[in-house]
Amino acid sequence: MIFLDILPIVILGAVLGMDVVTFPQAMISRPIVAATAAGAFIGNAPAGLVMGAILELLALEMLPFGASRYPEWGSASVVGGALYAARWEDRPGALAVSLLAALVTAMVSGWSMVKLRRLNASRAAALRDRLDSGSADAVIGLQLFGLTADLFRGGAVTFVAMLVFTPLVPALVARWATDERYSRAAVVAVVAAVASGAVWKIFHSVSNARLLFVAGLVIGAILVVAR
Amino acid sequence: MTTGSALDTRKVPAAPLPVGTWMRIFIRLFAVQGSWNYETLLGNGIAFCMEPALRLLPGGRAGGKYCEAIGRQARYFNAHPYFAGVAVGALARAELDGVPPAMIERFRTALGGPLGSVGDRLVWASWLPLCSLLALGAFGYGARPLLVIAIFLTTYNVGHLFLRAWGLRVGLNKGLRVADALAHPVLRRGPQVVGSTAALTAGIAIPLAASRLIGGGRFLAAEIILAAMFGGVLFARFGGRLEGWRMSLAILVLFVLFSVIR
């Protein structure tokens, strides 16, 4: 795969990586949006949506509170959606391997956000005198630096991830020895367990939440059976 | 004396900002976390967003009051990003009304905590999960990609944009009296109502989404649901010490190795 092939994905990863924290936080970086968009870029939006739904179930748990450290789902979902949508949709193991690639990317991208925050802090410290004296140029410059650096960060993470995983995913899928149905079942069981636990944790302080959750499960089960 | 005059000033109805200035501040609010860092958190972003309003101070951009206000507002500050508009509006109003710097500093210090906790509970822990679950439910029910995305983005951003615009408006209107607005019933009871709705939606959406992910034939559907419920209880019980995505990553690594090497 040449650079030009992954350039649109890199640009998408850069823009959606930025949405996570710096601009505009409209949640276009949520997995269900980002992975679907990446799938659409590859020409297979339904496959991107499948990856997006899986990552969204995992992302339910992570609440982006202030200074807490969390995986960066925007760029990672673009990578996962693009890899899964590319051409391995129906091959055994494609889902599991693409998900693994997305999670590794999310971890690395989360780490890169911490580094960027430290870089911003050192930049702010270097500009401290000018900021204290009320230099609007320093304030605006620092803000633009952070925004640009975040755009570059998301793009760089997506580029490296695509460079590494584009050849690695098909290589692993080619050696896959587990039945496709068991592979898919394992992935779904893990993410559904994480999502259920996450909902339980997030809403435990809401009165009657557990009762409502169980009531919802009954309705959901009926809908599943009825369809 | 100065405190008294400042309070007198606050009794005067606030003069509205020019539309252009309001719009500049509103657009900048979307980038309020642009230089977020571990030292000053949102501080620089607050000054960045407020800067168009501060141009209205006596002397304009070349004036001493402008520089003093920028310097004051670029220091440490923390708030939820969607509620930062409340702070930007209230602090801009205070600066424009000539409230003494010491009072602005105290107000600034007091404002951050409530704006953070209200936003975290209402948006991150309630509204965002609810919108995610609605989208997952639509996915599980068989909706096409564009519809799933439209449901999520439209629902979420109605709340998002409303909060940003409301925050700026209420901050500019109320100035130092903005605490009254934070006691609004929607902000106090909202997390409870949204959380209850989200809990019910989660119960519906998760089995639907899992069912669609399993695909036609629902191979091992009962086993998967049982495993998910058992895993969910375990995860909820011990989840404080273990993040689900890390656990998933570890399980996937083992599963991929098992499937590739054997």
Interface residues (C-beta under 8 A of the other chain):
Chain A: V21 T22 F23 P24 Q25 A26 M27 I28 R30 I32 V33 T36 A37 G39 A40 A45 P46 G48 L49 V50 A53 I54 E56 L57 L58 A59 L60 E61 M62 L63 P64 F65 G66 A67 P71 G93 A96 V97 L99 L100 L103 V104 A106 M107 R117 R118 L119 N120 A121 R123 A124 A125 L131 D132 S133 G134 S135 A136 A138 V139 I140 L142 Q143 L144 F145 G146 L147 D150 L172 R175 W176 A177 T178 R181 Y182 S183 R184 A185 A186 V187 V188 A189 V190 V191 A192 A193 V194 A195 S196 G197 A198 V199 W200 K201 I202 F203 H204 S205 V206 S207 N208 A209 R210 L212 F213 V214 A215 G216 L217 V218 I219 G220 A221 L223 V224 R227
Chain B: F30 A31 Q33 G34 S35 W36 N37 Y38 E39 T40 L41 N44 G45 A47 F48 E51 R61 Y66 C67 E68 A69 I70 G71 R72 A74 N78 P81 Y82 G116 D120 W124 A125 L128 P129 C131 S132 L133 A135 L136 F139 G140 Y141 G142 R144 P145 L146 V148 I149 F152 L153 Y156 N157 H160 P191 Q192 G195 S196 A198 A199 L200 T201 A202 G203 I204 A205 I206 P207 L208 A209 A210 S211 R212 L213 I214 G215 G217 F219 L220 E223 I224 I225 A227 A228 M229 F230 G231 G232 V233 L234 F235 A236 G239 E243 G244 W245 M247 S248 L249 I251 L252 V253 F255 V256 F258 S259 V260 R262
